[in-house]
């Protein structure tokens, strides 16, 4: 029942700072235990976080040229981050994987959290009931957000905005869209949320 709206970010350039092919291929890396910090930048490594491992993203902008998988009881955490996924790549979480992320607080990607490039049709899949915080804007212009598992998703986010080609809910999953824009350290991008009237002639609304 969600109303169709024009893309509020249609004029924004969505691309990594350089082509993925220019980055050294890091192969596949599986994290199964302990806490691993990761710094911002371009990553041409296929990371899988599983077991009881924690992948901790330090503040900044990340470009995952091979996607990112969180499974088992793995955890993905990060504050003041933006994750971009080029063509054919995506974030996936399943089993009892835990995700707690908040978007960029400043710079050109302020207010954004998860972003797919305009040539990316790969699905972002959150098939876990332990995805408790997705604070910021999820922008998937040509791809699908799939929310599965059991329980509430993003319930501990002050606010969330999803701009996607499609959104699919399955099982007993509930995608929680909070709107505490003023009380959040992450700013809302112009065109959505409480900034929807700016640069968007028809503010979006939810229907249940």
Secondary structure, 3 states (H helix, E strand, C coil): CCCCCCCCCCCCCCCCCCCHHHCCCCEEEEECCCEEEECCEEECEEEEECCCCEEEECCEEEEECCCEEECCCCEEEECCEEEEECCCCCEEECCCCEEEEECCCCCCCCCEEEEECCCCCCCEEECCCEEEEEEEEEEEEEEEEEECCEEEECCCCCEEEEEEEEEEECCEEEECCCECCCCCCCCCCCCCHHHCCCCCCCCCCCCC
